[in-house]
């Protein structure tokens, strides 16, 4: 026996939306609000671990669910690093990041590995170019995404081997600092209103 049209209609609409979202050429755009974004860093030292954060200036991401290609940029204010110590932050800006010369830290996504579901939980790998201290580096950022009604909560992390990438190690005779810093990002991305 055939189901009435009013029962089938929601299923047909959902199927059509999911099919359209997975077609090649269907670009999905997301706006990232700096107020809803945390960019934290963790730097182990011999005696303790330094925790701090940076401020996101702006961010947009576009991706094609069918092809996996991505574009856009997340731009961080390099001078906004705050570890709770003015002396340490001044040294970080002046000697390590050289934020007067390189005022922005930028991540430009290039591709998405995995499927971003329109609702519920997804785990993906976001590939891209991380620009810091005047140089570009390819990175892969694992992201846990929770999607609901046009907005996506994303949590990710990656490591920056800053000494290997040409920045100064802030270690002194008395204080030894790890030459890799861990970056943790948590943000909410929204579909822009048309």
URKAQUI-V146285 format. One record per residue. N is the residue number from 1. RES is the residue in one letter. SS is DSSP state (2 for helix, 1 for strand, 0 for the rest). PSI is psi as a letter, one per 20 degrees, with the letter a starting at -180 (none if undefined). Layout:
n	res	ss	psi
N	RES	SS	PSI
N	RES	SS	PSI
This chain:
n	res	ss	psi
1	X	0	p
2	X	0	p
3	X	0	q
4	X	0	q
5	X	2	h
6	X	2	h
7	X	2	h
8	X	2	h
9	X	2	g
10	X	2	h
11	X	2	h
12	X	2	g
13	X	2	g
14	X	2	g
15	X	2	g
16	X	2	g
17	X	2	g
18	X	2	h
19	X	2	g
20	X	2	h
21	X	2	h
22	X	2	j
23	X	0	p
24	X	0	q
25	X	0	i
26	X	0	n
27	X	1	p
28	X	1	p
29	X	1	p
30	X	1	p
31	X	1	p
32	X	1	p
33	X	0	p
34	X	2	h
35	X	2	h
36	X	2	k
37	X	0	p
38	X	1	p
39	X	1	n
40	X	1	q
41	X	1	q
42	X	1	p
43	X	1	o
44	X	1	q
45	X	1	r
46	X	0	g
47	X	0	h
48	X	0	r
49	X	1	p
50	X	1	p
51	X	1	q
52	X	1	a
53	X	1	r
54	X	1	r
55	X	1	p
56	X	1	p
57	X	1	g
58	X	1	r
59	X	1	p
60	X	1	q
61	X	1	p
62	X	1	p
63	X	1	q
64	X	1	o
65	X	0	h
66	X	0	h
67	X	0	i
68	X	0	i
69	X	1	q
70	X	1	q
71	X	1	a
72	X	1	a
73	X	1	q
74	X	1	p
75	X	1	p
76	X	1	p
77	X	1	o
78	X	1	h
79	X	1	i
80	X	1	j
81	X	1	p
82	X	1	o
83	X	0	j
84	X	0	i
85	X	0	o
86	X	2	h
87	X	2	g
88	X	2	g
89	X	2	h
90	X	2	g
91	X	2	g
92	X	2	g
93	X	2	g
94	X	2	g
95	X	2	h
96	X	2	f
97	X	0	h
98	X	0	l
99	X	0	i
100	X	0	h
101	X	0	h
102	X	0	m
103	X	0	i
104	X	1	q
105	X	1	p
106	X	1	p
107	X	1	p
108	X	1	o
109	X	1	q
110	X	1	h
111	X	1	q
112	X	1	p
113	X	1	o
114	X	0	r
115	X	0	p
116	X	0	o
117	X	0	q
118	X	0	i
119	X	0	q
120	X	1	a
121	X	1	q
122	X	1	q
123	X	1	p
124	X	1	r
125	X	1	p
126	X	1	o
127	X	1	q
128	X	1	a
129	X	1	p
130	X	1	o
131	X	1	o
132	X	1	p
133	X	0	k
134	X	0	j
135	X	1	q
136	X	1	p
137	X	1	p
138	X	1	p
139	X	1	r
140	X	1	p
141	X	1	o
142	X	1	p
143	X	1	p
144	X	1	p
145	X	1	p
146	X	1	o
147	X	1	q
148	X	1	p
149	X	0	l
150	X	0	j
151	X	1	q
152	X	1	p
153	X	1	p
154	X	1	p
155	X	1	p
156	X	1	r
157	X	1	q
158	X	1	r
159	X	1	q
160	X	1	o
161	X	0	m
162	X	0	h
163	X	0	g
164	X	0	h
165	X	0	j
166	X	0	j
167	X	0	q
168	X	0	q
169	X	0	p
170	X	0	j
171	X	0	q
172	X	0	a
173	X	0	h
174	X	0	i
175	X	0	o
176	X	0	p
177	X	1	p
178	X	0	q
179	X	0	j
180	X	0	p
181	X	1	p
182	X	1	p
183	X	1	p
184	X	1	p
185	X	1	p
186	X	1	p
187	X	1	r
188	X	1	p
189	X	1	p
190	X	1	q
191	X	0	p
192	X	0	q
193	X	0	p
194	X	0	none
